[in-house]
Amino acid sequence: MALDGLRRFIREARPGRTSRPDGPICRVTLDLRRVPWGADPESAQALLRGRPGVLDVRVDARRCRAVVWHDGRTSFPKLYNWLQAQAETGDDGGR
C-alpha cells in the first residue's frame, strides 16, 4: 500500500467517533467501486460485517459506498488493507 494512497484515503474519509461503555466506536465511509462485490449490498454487508471489529454496516448500492461502524480499539489499517487486497485481486470476498 502506497503511503500517498493511504493519506488520500484518510483525507477523503468521513470518520466520526462516539463511545460506549466498553470502548470507542468509529465510523468511516468506504468507497466500494473497486471491489467486485461493491454493487451487491447483501454481499458487501456480509463480507464487511465478518471483518474483525466491525459492529455494523450500511451499504448504499447506488453510490457504491458503505458506512462502517467499528470498534475503535481494533486496527482500521487491517480493514483498509483487506479492502485494497479485494480490489487488487478481484477476490470474491474470501478472508
N, C-alpha and C positions, 0 to 999 in steps of 0.2 A: 504494500500500500504506500503510495506516494504521500509525502508529508503535505505537499500543496493540496492534494485531493482531500485529505483529512481536514485541513484548515478551511477549505471552501465548504465542505460538508458541515462543519461546526458553525460557520458563519451563516449558512442558509437554514440551518435547523432552527426550529422554534421551540426551544426547551422551556418547560415550566417546572416548578418544584413546589411540592407541598409535603406534608409529613403526616405520619400516622404513629400510633404509639410504639410500634416496633421498628420504625425507621423511615427515612425519607422516600417519597415516590417521585420519580422523574417522568416527564412527558416529553416525547420528541416526535416530530413529524418526519416520516421517511418517504422518499421518492422510490416507487416500485417499478418505474418504467423499464429499467434494465434487467429485471429478473423475469424469467419465463412465466412465472405464476402470478405476476403482479396485477394482471387484469381479472383474475379469478378471486373474488372476495372470500369465498369459503376456504380455498387453499391457502391464501395469504393469512387469514386469521388463524387457521390451524397450525401452519408452519411457524408463524411468529409467536403464537401462544405457547408452543412447545419449546421455545428457547429458554435457557436458564434465566430466572429473574424477571421474566415478562409476566405482568399481572393482568393486563387487559389490552385489547387491540380493537380499533375501529378502522375499517377499510373503506375508502372512497374509490370504488372501481372505476368510475368515470374519469377521475383525475389521476388514478394510479398512485394514490398516496395512502399511507397508514399512519394513524396516531397510535403510538405505543406508550403505555404506562409501564414502567419497570421499577424494580426495587433499586433505590439509589446506592445500595451497598454492593450491587453486582457490577461487573465491568461492562460499561457501554461499548468500549472498543471491541470486545469479543462479539457482540451483536453486530456491530458495523462491519467487522472483518468477515463474519459469516455471510452477511448480505452481499458484500463485494465478491466473495467467492461464488455465490449463487449466480451473480451477474456474469462473471468471467467464464465459468464453466458451463453455463446453461443447465445446471443441475435442476432436477425436478423437486428439490426440497429435502434430499437426504441429509441426515445430520452427521 
